């Protein structure tokens, strides 16, 4: 059960991040999975902090913004996940 929860945690966060990078509507994805934007933002930032050394997302209300300075770094890391 733990690995299933871990997989869901990582996959939903990654999917939301991809939506944000692509400019897709991530809000419906968050809502349909009963999640909160601030928690998703914190989770994704925590996942990437060790590699990037900073927050890659900012949350204001129900909006999540990508810190554009890290776009290429994020894309490189995401690419490594699928290699």
Secondary structure, DSSP 8 states (H G I E B T S, - for coil): -HHHHHHHHHHHHHHHHHHHHHT--HHHHHHHTT--HHHHHHHHHHHHHHHHSS-SEEEETTEEEE-GGGHHHHHHHHHHHT-
